[in-house]
Amino acid sequence: MIKILTVGPLQENTIFIIDEDTKEVVVVDPGAEGERISRELENYNLRYILATHGHIDHVGQVGFLKKNLDVPFFMSKKDLFLINNDIFPGFAQLVGATPCPEPDRFLKEGDIISFGRFNLRVIETPGHTPGSVCFYDQENGFVITGDTLFKGSIGRTDLPGGDMKQMESSLKKLMELPDDTDVIPGHGDPTKVGIEKKTNPYITGNFRIELW
């Protein structure tokens, strides 16, 4: 089961990947409202905390969860410079972030994160940030894209470490996934790879407007 909890003033998607048989869960991008996230974890065994990238609205509650639950946190080393970087004044305060600890493990292309019946493959997708990654489960047909790919849009590339050329390469990589793959983004509604191939203007080349 995949559950999306939209949190904080930036409406960030904190994602729970749940194996109901084993009661194991992984949380991806716990960005805000730590108490609310914790309530969703009740009655489950939290195995890992994962981050698609290092922006505070995606890692703002990692410290809160680790303090209370003491589970491993995984993220790309390339985004270490971001995990406690306000980017603009008051950003951490805006999302109610707590200091983010360094990851227990650094993620890289091709890593597999296994728990319950899930096997998440790490896909490096720089562009929004240098260390942006996606988590792809081929057997269950979904990919968690963070701020790389949204329904009808993509992540902005004008923040520290952003790069439009890298983003274009990352989008091409994601478009190689099967069309029926469910896309679970870091903001906004889920979509499918096939839909984005046909309708996302950044992929079809119709225009470029950065929203996030």
SULZI-V294913 format. One record per run of one state. SS is the DSSP state (h for helix, s for strand, l for the rest). FROM is the first residue (numbers start at 0). TO is the last residue. If there is no record, write none. Layout:
ss;from;to
SS;FROM;TO
SS;FROM;TO
//
This chain:
ss;from;to
l;0;0
s;1;6
l;7;10
s;11;18
l;19;22
s;23;27
l;28;32
h;33;40
l;41;43
s;44;49
l;50;54
h;55;58
l;59;60
h;61;68
l;69;70
s;71;74
l;75;75
h;76;81
l;82;89
h;90;94
l;95;103
s;104;105
l;106;110
s;111;114
l;115;116
s;117;123
l;124;131
s;132;136
l;137;140
s;141;145
l;146;147
s;148;149
l;150;151
s;152;153
l;154;162
h;163;173
l;174;180
s;181;184
l;185;185
s;186;186
l;187;189
s;190;191
h;192;198
l;199;199
h;200;203
l;204;211
//
